[in-house]
């Protein structure tokens, strides 16, 4: 499909609602990742995948970059939970 494609009214409304609610979507995704990380303790492969997902979600969140970098560097689950809470506000 080529760029500049015309969308129907219904499709345009769906796309607009997605972007209007993207902050809520990211906050929910981060909350789910925190829960999954807690439950995956001890499974290194799964935790590595989840931290990668967390990094991608945090990049879309618009939160403080230095705090994000520190949480990711330390793999601080509690800090990730705090960031998820801030993203939902």
N, C-alpha and C positions, 0 to 999 in steps of 0.2 A: 504494500500500500504506500502510495506516495505521500510526501509531506503536504500539509495544507488541505488535507481531506475534509470534506464537509461531513458533519455529523447531524443526525436527526435531533430534534428537540429533546427527545427522551435520552438519547446518548449523551448529549451535551449536559443535561441536568445531572446525570450520573457522574460524569467526569468532574463537573464543578463541585458536587457534594463531596467527592473523594478528596479533592484538594482543599476544600473548606474544612474538612475534618481530619486532615493529615496529622495534626498534632495529637489528637485523641488516639488515632490509630497507632502512632509511634509509641505513645505512653502505654497503651494496652499491650503492644508487642513487647516492650521492655519489661512490663510486669510479668508476662508469661515466661520470658527468658529467665528472670530472677527465680521464679518458682521451679522451672526445669533445672536450673543450675543447682539449686538446693537439693533437689531430688536425685540429681546425677552425680552427687559426690562419690568419688572413688572410681568413676568411669572416665578415665583421662581423655579418651577419644571423643566422647559425647561432650565433655566440658569444653574441649578445644573448639568444637563446632559451635557450641552455644556462645562462647566468648566472641567468636567471629561474627555471629549473628548480632550480638550485642553491640559490637563495634559499628556495624553497618547501620543499625537502628539509631545509635547515638549520633552518628554523623548527620542524620536527618532531623535530629531533635532541636537544634538551635541552642543547646545549652553551652555553658562555658567550656571552651576547648581545652583549657589547661586542666580543669577538674576531670573532664572525660579522659584525657591522656593519663592522668595519675591513677584513676580507677582501673583503666585497662592495663596499665603497666603492672600494678600491684595485684590485679585480678581480685579486687576487693568486692566481694558479694554484697556486703552491707552498704558500701558506697554506691554500688550499682542500684541497689534498692532505693537509696535516697534520691539518686538522679532520676529514677523512674517516677518517684513521687513528685519531683519538681516538674517533670515533663507533663504530668497530668493536670497541673494547675493552670 
